[in-house]
Amino acid sequence: MSKTILVTGSNGFLGEEIVNTYSKDYKIIALDKDDQLFDQSKKNVISVKVDINNISNLESIFKQYKIDIVIHCAAEILDEYDQNKVWRTNYFGTLNLLNFSEKFNIDKFILLQHFQFLKKITYHLFRKRSCQVQLSIMENQNMLLKILF
């Protein structure tokens, strides 16, 4: 049986490409917080609306499916009205996924980020560096991680 891949941010540019590419050979759990979900008739794709900050809903996904790989693409780029929303999603959402990946013995955790030019680059870089530090801590605990930038 093929492996199961959880893809966060599946409606975004990177997430959608990953789902479309890997759904040919793998079972995909496509997560996104938005209503626009993948066509449920698409072979090997289960589309689920979940915010990675909702711990109980996120945990139920990990419990329900035997996930082998997490590919984390979800991110808030900029919210001029609520910078805390950016921090909650990009740092704490990533931390939630890392914690569940460790708890459920996920084989690989892949963090994919792409850079967009922003007016407030320092905040974006601070968030990115904070995630890198957390990933380093998890890596030192012998959790298999692969980080792609």
N, C-alpha and C positions, 0 to 999 in steps of 0.2 A: 504494500500500500504506500502511496506517495506521502510525502511530508505535508504538514499543515503549516501555513505561514499566516501570521497575523500582521496586517498592514494597517498602520494608523495614518490618518490624513489621506484616506484613499480617494477623496475628491480633489485633492490638490494635484499639481503638475507631476511631481515625482511619484506620489502614491498611485495615481491613476495609471501611469506608465508601468509601474511595478506590477499592479494587479493584472493589467492586460497582457504583459509579457509572461508572467509566471503562472497564470491561471491555466495555461496550456498543459503544464506538467505537474502542478501542485494544487492542493486544496487551499483556497484563500479565504480568510476571514477579513473582510474589508470594513474597517472601522472609520467612521467620521462622525463629527458632531452635527453636521448639516443634514437637511432633509433629502437632498439629492443623493439617492443611493444607487448603486449599480443595479442593472437589470437583473432581477431575481432568476430569470431564465438562463442567464449566462452560466455556462458549464464551469463547475468547480469553484464558484464564487458565492459566498454567503455574505450579504451586505447587512451591516448592523449599525444603527444610529446610537453611538455612545460617546459621551464626553470623557476624555481620559482623566478628568478631575473628579468624576463621580466614582468613588472607590468601590461602592457596593455593586454598581452595574459593571464596572470593569472586572471586578473579581468574578462575577458570574460568567463572564465570557471565558476567563481562564479555566473556570471549573467545568463549563459546558463542553469545551472543545479540547482535544489533545493537541496542543500547540507545540511545534518543534522549533520554530524560528519566529522572532519578532523583528519586523522591519518598521522602525519608528520614523515617520515622515511628518507627523502632525506638528504644527507650530502656529503661533500667533505672531504675525510680523509686526504690526503696529496698531495700537488702539489709542488714538490721541485723547480719548476721554477717560480711559481707565488703564494706566500702565500696569496696575496690579493684575489685570486680566492676562496681560502678556506674560508676566512673571509666573502666575499660577499655572498657565498652560505649559509654558516652555521649561520651567524648572520643576515644579511640583508634579505636573503631568508626566514628565520624563521619569521622575523619581518613583511615581506610582507604578509605571510600567516596569522599571528596574526591580522594584520590590516584588511584584507579582512574578516576574521572570525568574527571580531567585527562588521564591516560594514554590513555584510549580516546575522547577528544574528544566527551564527552557534551554535548549542546546546552544542557541546563538541569539545575541541581541545586536542588531545593526541600527545604528543611528545615522540617518541621512539628513543632512542639512544643506540648504543652498543659500547663498548670500544674495540679498537684494540691497540695493543702495537706498539707505534711509537717511533722513535728516538727523536722527538720533542714533548714530552708529555706536556710540559708547555703550548705550544700554543693551543693544543687540550683542555686542562683543562680550559684555559682562555676563549676560545670560548664557551665551555659548560657552564661555570659560567655566562657569559654575557647573554646567552639565558635564564638561570634560573632567572636572575634579571629581564629581560624584561617580562617573564611569570608572575612573582610575581606582577609586576606593573599592568598587564592586569587582574590578579586575583582580585586585590584590587578594580578594576572597575566593579566588579560583573559579569565578563565574566566567564562562567563555563569552568574550565580547569582541566585536569587530566594529570599528568606528570608521566610517567613510565620510570624507569631506570633499 
